Amino acid sequence: MTAPRTAAAAAVAVAVTLLPATPAFAHGAPTDPVSRVFACSPEGGGRQSTAACRAAITANGAPFTAWDNLRVADVNGRDRQVIPDGRLCSGGLPAYRGLDLARADWPSTRLTPGAALTMTYSSTIPHTGTFEMYLTKQGYDPTKPMAWSDLPAKPFAEVKDPPLRKGGYRIKATLPGDRSGHHVLYTIWRNTSTTDTYYSCSDVVFPASGASKAEEKKGPSGTSHTSATPGTPSPSRTPGTPGTSRAPAPSPDEPAATVSGAPAAATVPRDGGGGPSMPLLAGGGAVVLAALAGGATLMLRRRRG
């Protein structure tokens, strides 16, 4: 065996020794309609400077850097027993407690009652699981802590195992036709390939009762329209890259919606780059090994030169 090959093999051996044996975690959160955790993150298109997000960050004691990591392990469908009233948006996790603030000025998305909706749920790696979508009952008061009694007993839409394409799931649903005013779109993602359940709150605004048809037709039916602070990018923009265009519409083979705890591990720190948090992925070791081996070979070639 030549010297370069020997060095490369040694680098691979070291990498294998250092790689932790960790499971593949799913990470994600809704970016359209924009969720509180994404809106108030450094990648939320400038929305973290809004009054609601500033208050949430202050209550948190830290910025929402890991916006895609709001998950609770081993819930097993016992959401209403594990997650306390008033803490639905944080999933009961202290690291996200600022999301539970009861106020009516959260960055929000305009929707039309009874319209088609395609939620963009940003994620990193494909996982199996079911998305459940709830909409607060008519009469919901955003200035009071949100409780389970503010949500219907059953979701208005449920989608199982949608495909992950271009960094996100596109979840189709039809909105209830009897809502007006400020509401919360509450999404639960129950992983079946991990033990985690994800929770998220997206603030949405429907035209007030008796609004004119012209008001309801401000944008194309079935699309979301921001009503956030003027000058902030639309929540339909790609995460981390304000100014880019909306992701392509889902292809026809994507599944359509059917009408129908213990805290997770510590937050995975970011490296300062854009995009969702990188999951600790056992299968990703191959990439690390290849990089180390290639670096060792290049170093030896330079020495020989």
N, C-alpha and C positions, 0 to 999 in steps of 0.2 A: 504493500500500500504506500502510495506517495505521501510526501509530507503534507501537501494541501489537503488531501483526503483525510489524513489522520487528524488534522486540526479541526476540520469540519465535523468529523464524527464526534470529537471531544466536545465541541460546542453544542451539538445536539444532545449529547448525554447530560451535559450540565443543565440544559433547558428542561429536559424531561424531569430531572431531579427537582427543579425549582417550581414547576407548574403545580398549582393546587388542584386537588380532585374535587371540583365544585360542580354543582348541577347547572344546567342552562336556565337562566332566569328570563322570563318575559318582562319587558318594560314598556310602558306606554301611557298615553293620556289623550283625551280629545283635543284637537287643535281647531276644529270647525264642526259645530259651533264651539267657540273658544271656551275652554274650561278655566276655572279660576286659577288653578295651579300653573297652567301654561301661560295665561295672560300675565301673571305676576312674576314670571321667571325672567331671567336675563335675556331669554330668547323670545319673549312675548311681543316683539314688535313695538317696544316703547311703552307698553301698557303698565309696566311696573311703576311708572311715575304717576299713575292716577291716584286719587285720594284713597280709594278702597285698597289698592295694592300696597300703598305705603303703610296704611294701617295694619294690613295683614302681615307685612314683613316685620313691622315693629312688634306686633303681638307674637310673632314666631321667634324673634330674636336672631333671625338669620334669613338670608334670601332663599328663594325656592329654586336652588340650583338643580337639584335632582327632581325636576317636575314630573318625570316619567316613572317614579319609583314609589308612588303612594299605594302600597299593597299591604295586605294583612294575611298572614298564613293560617291555615287550618280552620277556616271559617265553616267550610262544608255546608253552605246554604243557610247557616244560622245567623244571617245578617242582623235581623231585628233583635236577636239575643246578645250578639257580640258587640255591635256598634251602638253606643248610647245615643239617645235623643240629644239634639243640639250639637252633635259631633259627626254628622253624616258626611260632610264634605271633607273632613280630615281623616275619615276612617277610624277615628278615635286615636290617631297617632299624634303624640305631642310635637313631633317635628313639623307637623302641618296644621297646628291648631289655629293659625291665623286665617285659614280658609273658612272657619266656622263663624266668623263675625257676621252678625245680623245687620245688614245694611242694603239699601236699594240702589247703590251706585256702582256695583261691580261692573267691569267691562262686560258688555252683553251683545247678543246677536238678534237681529230682527227676524222673525219667522211669520209665516202665514198659517192660520188654523186650517187643518185638513189637507195641507200641501204635502207633496213628496219631499223627503229629506234624505240626504246622503251625508252621514256623519263621517268625518275623517278622524281616525283614531291612530295617531302616530305610534309606531312601535319599531323595535330593532330586529328581532328575529321571530320567525313564524312559530306560533303555538296554537294548540287546539284549545277550545273553550267556547263559552256562550256569552254573548253580550245581551244584557237586559236593559231596556230603556224605559224610564219612568218620567212622568211629567207631573209636577205638583198640581194638586186639585185647584179648581177655580175658587177664588177667595184667599189663596195663599198670601201671607203677609211677609215680605222679605225683611222687614224690620224686627221680626221675631226669630229666635233660634229655630232652625228647621228640625222637625221631628218626623218620625216614621208615619205618624198620623196625617202628615201633610201629603203623603204619597198614596196612590191607590194600592190596593192589595196585590194587584198583578201588573206587570209591565204592559205598555201599549205596543211594544215590539220586542221580539226576541230573535237573535240571529246566531246560529251555531256554526263554528269553524269557518268563518270567512277567510278567503286567501289574503296573504300579506303581499302587497305590490307597491313598489317604489316607496318603501319606508312607512307604509300605513295600511290599515284596514279601511275599506269603504263600506259603510253599513247602511243599507237602504231601509227606510221605514216610511210610514204614512202618519203624519201628526194627528192627534185628536182635533176635532173640529170645533170644540166648545170652550176654548181657552181665550182669554183676553188679558192684557196687562202683563205685569212682570211675573215670570215663573222660573223654576229651576228644572233643567233637563238632567236627571240623575241617572248616571250610567254605572252599571255593575258588570265587570268582566270576570267571569268565573273560569279560571284556568283549569284544564283537565290534564295538561302535561306538566303542571307544577302544582304545588299546594296553595298557591296564592290567589286571592281575590282582590281586584282593583276597584276603587271607588272614585267617582269624579262628579263635580257639579259644574254645569254650564248654565250661566244666566242667559235667559232668552226673553224677548219682549214681543208680544202679539198686539195687533191693533186693538184699541179699546172698543168695547161694544158700541155699535152704531157708527163706527168709522166708515168713511166713504170708500167706495170701490177704488177710487183713484189712489187713496192712501194705501190700500192693500196691494195695489199693483205697482208699487214703487220699484220692484225688482222682479226678475223672472220667477215664475212659480216653481217652488221646489228648491230654490237656492236660498242661502242665508245672507243676510245683509247686516253689516255692523251698525250698532247704534252707540258705539263707544265714543270716548272723547275725540273731538275733531282733531285731525292731523295724525291719528294713530293708524297703522296699516290695518287692512281688513284681516279678520281671523282666518280667512280662507287662504292666506298666503302660506308658503312652505315654511315649516319651523326653522328658525335660525337664519333665514335669508329674506328679510323684508324686501319687498319690491319684486319678488319673483311671482310668476303666474300661478293660478290655482292648479292643483293636481288634476290630471285627466279624469274624465268620468269613468266609473267602473264598467267593465265589460259585461255583456249579457249573462255570462256564466256564473257571475257572483250570486251567492244565495240571497234570496229576498227575505224580508222580515216576515215573521208570522205573528199576528195579533194574539195576542194571547189573552278563640282566637287569640290567637297569639299574635303580637306585633311581628312584622317581618324583620329580616335581618337589617343591620345598620345600613344607612344610605351609602351607596357606592360613590366615592368621590369622583369628580370630573377632573379632566386634565386641562380644562380651560378652553377646549375646542367646542365647536358648534355641534348641534344635533343631540339626540337623546343620550342618556348615560349608557356607556358600554357595559353590557352584561358580562358577568364572570362565566365564561363559556368553556366547558371542558373540550368541546370539539374545536374551539378556536386555537388550541395549542398548536395545531399544524401550521398555522400562519406564523406563530412565534418561532417555531422550530426552523421553518424555512428562512425567516429573516436572519436568525442567529447564524445558521449554517452559511448563508450567502455572505454575511458580513465577515465571518472567519476566513472564507476562501478569498475574498477581495483583499483582506489585510495581508494575507500571505503572498498573493500575487504582487502587491506593491513592494513587499520586502525583497522578493526575488528580482523585481525590476530594478 
